[in-house]
Each structure stands twice: as structure tokens, then as C-alpha cells.
Amino acid sequence: MRAIISNTNSAFLAILFLFSVAIAQELGDPGPGREDDVPAPSVIAHRGASGYAIEHTEAAKAMAFAQGADFVEQDVVLSKDKQFIVTHDITMEDTTDVEQKYPDRQRADGKFYFVDFDWSEISQLTMHERTRRGSESPALEKRFPGSAGQRVLRLEDEIRLVRGWNQTMGKSVGLYIELKGPSFYKKEFGTSMGEQLLSLLARLEVKPDTNECFIQCFEPDELKDLHDRLDCKFPLVQLLGRPTSPEGILEIAKYARGIGPSLELLVNRDDHGTLQSTGLVEAAHAVGLIVHPYTIRKYEQPRWSDSLDATHLMIVNELKVDGFFTDYPDLGRKAVDERFLNHTN
């Protein structure tokens, strides 16, 4: 398969260029375009080193540190007593033993929700490898088998862990927090999830001006509220699971520092096996947005790629993204270091 960036999306980029010039002053950006000598992209450990250990456990986060991640991700939900819990889903049965510990606490839809349990109850749960819905088989291929007695973490516990490891290991690994289901919690509590997060970060003295922490979310209204009403100084990242227009990119640039698109949105592959940029990365860079795509996995490539090496080559060497989420931080670190330390192309 040939990895070639095509110019077939030049019309898209031309439109973006004109729009971006018009708002460059508002964004405080020096103007469209990027220097050729771009810095090495950040390796972001997706739920920790989740390709090797149970996602969002202490083991997965510790392994991410050991494997050279620049950031570790924390998906967060809220408990009944409004504690931030580090987990990907607002429901519990796919990743914990809640059905065994609290068999009669499901809602009418048959699901168990973190918001129906307080922290003292959640702290009694054990995490296990993510399973397929209604099954005990792993949701992803070749994952950690079953459980290993790993506990659920609160966000404040994980922040202390990250800081402690940074101190003892002489590192500066950052936090990458994703707000999960803020509109759901708005209905449950009538309060802003983002506002509560900023309060926690302030209490723990997490500083927005040290590149220590990013905040990401799929829901644009939550990010806009953080930016406009709450005057959030942490860099905000708009997650994208579907294509967006030039106007959409410009709208994001008004409230966010970057985008986090699915890998599928970055590249097309034609009938001859040639890879063509969709123009999304270039469009985002044109208006000063950083790009942190998700998620690189060893055994599951985007449709445009036929190998892990091809995926790394495209996003690191060709598209020159600013960072990327990976379940395998060691392999991501290797791909980045080979390009930027050994200067291989």
C-alpha cells in the first residue's frame, strides 16, 4: 500500500484558507500554515496502556508511564455523591463486578449506572477487562484475561498518582481528561459537569498554564460553556466521530484549542491503494488548531490502513499530527522516536 498525500482535497483547503484569514486576528493566530520543522507528536495513553492491562486501572496507568507516554487519559463520570470516577462508560456492568456485588440495583433498562451509587459503594467494586454486551468475552482482541483485583479510581486519586510518579521518576507526564455524558448529568443533577471539574482541578492546584492538563469532550455545548461562561484556561479539545465542514472547523476554533478526530476521518484509500488525506488535519492546522486523533490499536486498524506500521507512518510522518491516542504507548513511542530521534522518513 502506498502512503501518498493527495491534492484532491485542495478545494476544501482553499475554502478553509479564506475563512481562516478572516478570523486569524480573533483567534490570536499568526496566520494559516505550519512550519515544516514540526515538533514530535505527543503519545497519549488511551485509558492507560489499555492494550496490555485493564483500562483505567492503576496497572494500566503505571505501565503507560513506564512505556514513555507523554499524557495519560482519564475518562470521567459522576457518582451519586458527585465524585469524579475514572471510567469510560456511564454504566458499570461491562467493566466492573457490579452485578455480583449489587445484583438488585439496575434501572428499568437493566443497566447499572455510576450515578446511582455513592463513592463508598463504588470503591468496593473490582474492575475487569471490558466485555461484550451480554457476554463474558473480551470486547477487543487479545486483551488482558478477566480481572486482577484492580480497584476503581476517583479522578483526584489518579491525579495524585500521576504527580507522585512524575516526582519519583523525574517525568512531566500530563493529564488528558474527557468529560463523559455531561448532558446526562445535567439532567440528573441540574448542574454543570465542567464547572465541577474546574472546581476540583482548582482545589488540587492543577495549573492551566503548565500544559499539565487537557480537557476533551464530544459534546460541543459543554466545551462552549467551559470557554464562554466559565472562562476555562485549560486547553479544550473537541472530539469528532463524524466528518465536519469548513464552517464547522472554524466554529470549533472559536472555543477549542484542538480537535480529536477518529482515525477514520483523516485518510481515504482509493481503488489503487493510494492514501489521500481528507484535508481535515490540514484544515485544522490552517486555523491554529492542534490535532490529536484516536485510537491506535495493534490488532485493529482504520479502514484505510493494512498494518500498524502503515498507520503510524501516515499520521506521524505524512499528516504530522500533534499527538495521538494509543492503546500501546510503547509502540507509539517507538514510532515517534524513530521519526524524530533517528530522522528516518
C-alpha positions as CSV (number, residue, x, y, z in Angstrom):
1,M,0.0,0.0,0.0
2,R,1.4,3.4,-0.9
3,A,1.2,6.2,1.6
4,I,0.8,9.4,-0.6
5,I,-0.9,12.6,0.4
6,S,-3.1,13.7,-2.5
7,N,-4.1,17.2,-3.6
8,T,-7.6,16.1,-4.4
9,N,-9.0,18.0,-1.4
10,S,-7.5,21.3,-2.5
11,A,-10.9,22.9,-2.9
12,F,-11.7,22.1,0.7
13,L,-8.4,23.6,1.9
14,A,-8.8,26.7,-0.3
15,I,-12.2,27.5,1.3
16,L,-10.6,26.9,4.7
17,F,-7.7,29.2,3.9
18,L,-10.1,32.1,3.0
19,F,-12.1,31.6,6.2
20,S,-9.1,31.3,8.4
21,V,-7.6,34.5,7.2
22,A,-10.8,36.3,8.1
23,I,-10.7,35.1,11.7
24,A,-6.9,34.9,12.3
25,Q,-6.8,38.0,14.4
26,E,-9.8,36.9,16.6
27,L,-8.0,33.6,17.3
28,G,-4.7,35.2,18.1
29,D,-3.1,33.0,15.4
30,P,-0.2,34.4,13.4
31,G,-1.8,33.1,10.2
32,P,-2.6,29.9,8.2
33,G,0.1,27.4,7.5
34,R,2.6,25.3,9.5
35,E,6.4,25.2,9.7
36,D,8.0,22.2,8.1
37,D,10.0,21.5,11.2
38,V,7.1,20.5,13.4
39,P,7.7,19.1,16.9
40,A,7.4,15.5,17.8
41,P,3.7,14.5,18.4
42,S,2.6,13.6,21.9
43,V,2.0,10.0,22.8
44,I,-1.3,9.9,24.7
45,A,-2.0,6.6,26.6
46,H,-5.7,5.8,25.8
47,R,-7.2,4.8,29.2
48,G,-3.6,4.0,30.1
49,A,-1.7,1.2,28.4
50,S,-5.0,-0.5,27.8
51,G,-3.7,-2.9,25.2
52,Y,-1.7,-4.6,28.0
53,A,-3.7,-4.0,31.2
54,I,-7.3,-3.4,32.2
55,E,-8.3,0.0,31.0
56,H,-8.3,2.9,33.6
57,T,-6.7,0.8,36.3
58,E,-3.6,1.7,38.3
59,A,-1.7,-1.0,36.4
60,A,-2.6,0.5,33.0
61,K,-1.6,4.0,34.1
62,A,1.7,2.8,35.7
63,M,2.6,0.8,32.5
64,A,1.9,3.9,30.4
65,F,4.4,5.8,32.5
66,A,7.0,3.1,32.1
67,Q,6.4,2.9,28.3
68,G,7.1,6.6,27.7
69,A,3.6,8.2,27.3
70,D,3.5,12.0,27.3
71,F,-0.1,12.1,28.6
72,V,-2.4,9.6,30.3
73,E,-6.1,9.8,29.6
74,Q,-8.8,9.9,32.3
75,D,-12.4,9.4,31.1
76,V,-14.6,10.7,34.0
77,V,-18.2,10.2,35.1
78,L,-20.0,11.2,38.3
79,S,-21.2,9.2,41.2
80,K,-24.3,9.8,43.3
81,D,-22.3,12.0,45.7
82,K,-20.8,13.8,42.7
83,Q,-17.3,12.3,42.9
84,F,-15.5,12.1,39.6
85,I,-14.9,8.4,38.8
86,V,-12.3,7.4,36.2
87,T,-14.1,5.1,33.8
88,H,-15.2,5.2,30.2
89,D,-18.9,4.4,30.5
90,I,-21.7,6.0,32.5
91,T,-22.9,2.4,33.1
92,M,-21.0,-0.2,35.1
93,E,-21.7,-3.8,34.0
94,D,-19.2,-4.0,31.1
95,T,-16.1,-3.1,33.2
96,T,-16.9,-4.0,36.9
97,D,-18.3,-6.7,39.0
98,V,-21.4,-4.6,40.0
99,E,-23.8,-7.4,39.1
100,Q,-22.3,-9.7,41.6
101,K,-21.8,-7.0,44.4
102,Y,-25.1,-5.2,43.9
103,P,-27.4,-7.5,41.9
104,D,-30.6,-5.6,42.5
105,R,-29.5,-2.0,41.7
106,Q,-30.1,-1.8,38.0
107,R,-32.5,0.6,36.4
108,A,-35.6,-0.4,34.4
109,D,-33.4,-0.7,31.3
110,G,-31.4,-3.4,33.0
111,K,-28.3,-1.3,33.3
112,F,-26.3,-0.2,36.4
113,Y,-25.4,3.5,36.4
114,F,-22.5,5.0,38.4
115,V,-24.8,7.9,39.2
116,D,-27.0,5.6,41.3
117,F,-24.1,4.6,43.6
118,D,-22.0,6.7,46.1
119,W,-18.3,6.5,46.3
120,S,-18.2,4.3,49.3
121,E,-20.2,1.7,47.3
122,I,-18.2,2.1,44.1
123,S,-15.0,1.7,46.0
124,Q,-16.0,-1.9,46.8
125,L,-16.1,-2.9,43.1
126,T,-13.4,-4.7,41.2
127,M,-12.6,-3.8,37.6
128,H,-12.3,-6.4,34.8
129,E,-11.4,-6.3,31.2
130,R,-14.1,-4.8,29.0
131,T,-16.6,-7.4,27.9
132,R,-19.0,-7.6,25.0
133,R,-22.6,-6.5,25.9
134,G,-24.4,-9.5,27.5
135,S,-21.2,-11.7,27.3
136,E,-18.1,-12.6,29.3
137,S,-15.9,-12.5,26.2
138,P,-13.4,-9.6,25.8
139,A,-14.7,-6.7,23.7
140,L,-11.4,-6.3,21.9
141,E,-8.9,-8.9,20.6
142,K,-6.1,-10.3,22.7
143,R,-6.8,-8.2,25.8
144,F,-6.0,-8.9,29.4
145,P,-7.9,-12.0,30.6
146,G,-10.6,-11.3,33.1
147,S,-9.9,-9.5,36.4
148,A,-6.9,-8.9,38.6
149,G,-8.3,-7.3,41.7
150,Q,-7.9,-3.8,40.4
151,R,-10.0,-1.1,42.1
152,V,-12.0,1.8,40.6
153,L,-10.2,5.2,40.9
154,R,-11.5,8.6,41.6
155,L,-10.0,11.4,39.5
156,E,-8.4,13.0,42.5
157,D,-6.7,9.7,43.4
158,E,-5.3,9.4,39.9
159,I,-4.1,12.9,39.8
160,R,-2.1,12.2,43.0
161,L,-0.8,9.0,41.4
162,V,0.4,10.9,38.3
163,R,2.0,13.6,40.3
164,G,3.7,11.1,42.6
165,W,5.1,9.1,39.6
166,N,6.2,12.3,37.9
167,Q,8.2,13.2,41.1
168,T,9.7,9.8,41.7
169,M,10.5,9.2,38.0
170,G,11.6,12.7,37.1
171,K,8.9,13.0,34.4
172,S,6.3,15.5,33.4
173,V,3.5,13.3,32.1
174,G,0.3,15.2,31.7
175,L,-3.4,14.6,32.3
176,Y,-5.9,14.3,29.5
177,I,-9.4,14.4,30.9
178,E,-12.6,13.5,29.0
179,L,-16.0,14.5,30.3
180,K,-18.4,11.6,29.6
181,G,-22.1,12.4,29.2
182,P,-22.3,15.9,30.6
183,S,-25.8,16.4,29.2
184,F,-26.9,13.2,31.0
185,Y,-25.5,14.6,34.3
186,K,-27.1,18.0,33.7
187,K,-30.5,16.2,33.7
188,E,-29.6,14.1,36.7
189,F,-28.2,16.9,38.9
190,G,-29.2,20.1,37.2
191,T,-25.5,21.3,37.4
192,S,-22.6,21.7,35.1
193,M,-20.1,18.8,34.9
194,G,-17.5,21.1,33.6
195,E,-17.9,23.6,36.4
196,Q,-17.5,20.8,39.0
197,L,-14.3,19.6,37.2
198,L,-12.8,23.1,37.2
199,S,-13.6,23.3,40.9
200,L,-11.8,20.0,41.6
201,L,-8.8,21.0,39.5
202,A,-8.5,24.3,41.3
203,R,-8.7,22.5,44.7
204,L,-5.9,20.2,43.7
205,E,-3.9,23.1,42.3
206,V,-3.7,21.7,38.7
207,K,-2.5,24.7,36.8
208,P,-3.8,25.6,33.3
209,D,-0.6,27.4,32.2
210,T,1.8,24.4,32.5
211,N,0.5,22.1,29.8
212,E,-0.3,19.7,32.6
213,C,-3.9,19.1,31.6
214,F,-6.2,18.9,28.5
215,I,-10.0,18.7,28.7
216,Q,-11.9,17.0,25.9
217,C,-15.5,16.1,25.2
218,F,-17.8,15.0,22.3
219,E,-20.5,17.5,23.3
220,P,-19.8,21.0,21.9
221,D,-22.2,22.7,24.2
222,E,-20.2,21.6,27.2
223,L,-16.9,22.9,25.8
224,K,-18.6,26.2,24.7
225,D,-19.9,26.6,28.3
226,L,-16.4,26.0,29.7
227,H,-14.9,28.5,27.3
228,D,-17.6,31.2,27.3
229,R,-19.3,31.2,30.7
230,L,-16.6,29.6,32.9
231,D,-13.6,31.2,31.2
232,C,-11.7,27.9,31.3
233,K,-8.0,28.4,30.8
234,F,-7.2,24.7,30.2
235,P,-6.8,23.8,26.5
236,L,-10.1,22.3,25.3
237,V,-10.3,19.6,22.6
238,Q,-13.4,18.9,20.5
239,L,-13.8,15.2,19.9
240,L,-15.1,14.3,16.4
241,G,-16.7,11.0,15.4
242,R,-18.1,12.1,12.1
243,P,-17.0,14.5,9.2
244,T,-17.3,18.2,9.6
245,S,-17.4,21.1,7.2
246,P,-15.0,24.0,6.8
247,E,-17.5,26.2,8.7
248,G,-17.6,23.5,11.4
249,I,-13.8,23.7,11.8
250,L,-14.0,27.5,12.1
251,E,-16.7,27.3,14.7
252,I,-14.6,24.8,16.8
253,A,-11.7,27.2,16.6
254,K,-13.7,29.9,18.4
255,Y,-13.9,27.8,21.7
256,A,-11.4,25.0,21.5
257,R,-7.6,24.6,21.2
258,G,-7.8,21.5,19.1
259,I,-9.8,18.6,17.7
260,G,-9.7,14.9,18.5
261,P,-11.0,13.1,15.4
262,S,-11.4,9.4,14.8
263,L,-8.6,7.9,12.7
264,E,-11.2,7.1,10.1
265,L,-11.8,10.8,9.4
266,L,-8.2,11.5,8.4
267,V,-7.5,9.5,5.3
268,N,-9.2,7.9,2.3
269,R,-7.8,5.0,0.3
270,D,-8.6,4.7,-3.4
271,D,-9.0,1.6,-5.5
272,H,-5.3,1.6,-6.3
273,G,-4.3,1.6,-2.7
274,T,-3.2,5.2,-2.6
275,L,-3.8,7.0,0.6
276,Q,-5.3,10.5,0.3
277,S,-5.6,13.0,3.2
278,T,-9.2,14.1,3.6
279,G,-7.9,17.5,4.4
280,L,-9.1,17.6,8.0
281,V,-5.7,17.8,9.6
282,E,-4.6,20.5,7.2
283,A,-7.8,22.4,7.7
284,A,-7.4,22.3,11.5
285,H,-3.8,23.4,11.3
286,A,-4.7,26.2,9.0
287,V,-6.8,27.9,11.7
288,G,-4.3,27.1,14.5
289,L,-6.0,24.0,15.9
290,I,-3.9,21.1,17.2
291,V,-5.0,17.6,16.1
292,H,-5.0,14.6,18.4
293,P,-6.7,11.6,16.7
294,Y,-7.9,8.4,18.4
295,T,-7.3,5.5,18.8
296,I,-4.3,3.4,17.5
297,R,-4.6,-0.3,18.3
298,K,-2.3,-3.1,17.5
299,Y,-4.9,-5.6,16.2
300,E,-7.5,-3.2,14.8
301,Q,-6.5,-0.7,12.0
302,P,-8.6,2.0,10.4
303,R,-10.1,1.0,7.1
304,W,-7.5,2.9,5.1
305,S,-4.6,1.1,6.7
306,D,-3.4,-2.6,6.4
307,S,-0.9,-2.5,9.2
308,L,0.1,-0.8,12.5
309,D,3.3,0.5,10.8
310,A,1.3,2.0,8.0
311,T,-1.0,3.7,10.5
312,H,1.9,5.2,12.4
313,L,3.7,6.2,9.2
314,M,0.7,8.1,7.9
315,I,-0.2,10.0,11.0
316,V,3.3,10.8,12.2
317,N,5.3,11.2,9.0
318,E,2.8,12.3,6.5
319,L,-0.1,14.1,8.3
320,K,2.2,15.4,11.1
321,V,-0.5,15.3,13.8
322,D,0.3,17.0,17.1
323,G,-0.4,13.9,19.2
324,F,-2.3,10.7,19.1
325,F,-4.2,8.3,21.4
326,T,-2.9,4.8,21.5
327,D,-3.6,1.6,23.5
328,Y,0.0,0.7,23.1
329,P,2.2,3.6,24.3
330,D,5.4,1.7,23.8
331,L,4.7,1.2,20.1
332,G,3.6,4.8,19.8
333,R,6.8,6.0,21.5
334,K,8.9,3.8,19.2
335,A,7.2,5.2,16.1
336,V,7.7,8.8,17.2
337,D,11.3,8.3,18.3
338,E,12.2,6.5,15.0
339,R,11.0,9.5,13.1
340,F,12.2,12.3,15.3
341,L,15.3,10.9,17.0
342,N,16.7,8.8,14.2
343,H,15.4,11.2,11.5
344,T,14.0,8.3,9.3
345,N,11.3,9.1,6.7
